[in-house]
Structures are given as C-alpha cells and as structure tokens.
Amino acid sequence: MALKFQKNPIFTPIKKTKTGMTKVNLIDNGPLVVVGEHTITHPDGSQEVKPSRASYCRCEKSANMPFCDGAHKG
C-alpha cells in the first residue's frame, strides 16, 4: 500500500479516503495524522492495526506515545 504525503497547515477531518489510499497529513506545530488503514509496529515488535485514522505525536510531550494527546498545545 503506497503512502501519500500532504502538508496541511489547517487540519480538516477526513473520515475515509475516496481512493482507498492511506494519506499522511503533517499539521504545523502538531501531530502527524494518518488517514486510512495502517499497521503500527511498536519497539517491542508487537503490531496493531488502525482501521481508519490516528494522530501521532511529533513533539515527544504526549503521555500516550506514540499517539498525540494535545500536549504540544500547552
């Protein structure tokens, strides 16, 4: 499955991609948002499938790594 990268300074929620492709949105001063089914491989080798959308922390302030919890705002 190919990834499509798109820098989007203003986040617009997307429920499903029309093409069935996975999209990656980089939010200015915010998370990396992946829209579409994707698999996460954790450092311990365990995997989980995210069926639709997930926001990933880029600031390393999240208490719920690797996911964004909004800690970058404060």
Stockholm file with secondary structure:
# STOCKHOLM 1.0

chainA/1-74         MALKFQKNPIFTPIKKTKTGMTKVNLIDNGPLVVVGEHTITHPDGSQEVKPSRASYCRCEKSANMPFCDGAHKG
#=GR chainA/1-74 SS CCEEEEECSSCCCCSSCSSSCEEEEECTTSCEEEESCEEEECTTSCEEEESSEEEECSSSCCTTTTBCCSGGGC
#=GC SS_cons        CCEEEEECSSCCCCSSCSSSCEEEEECTTSCEEEESCEEEECTTSCEEEESSEEEECSSSCCTTTTBCCSGGGC
//
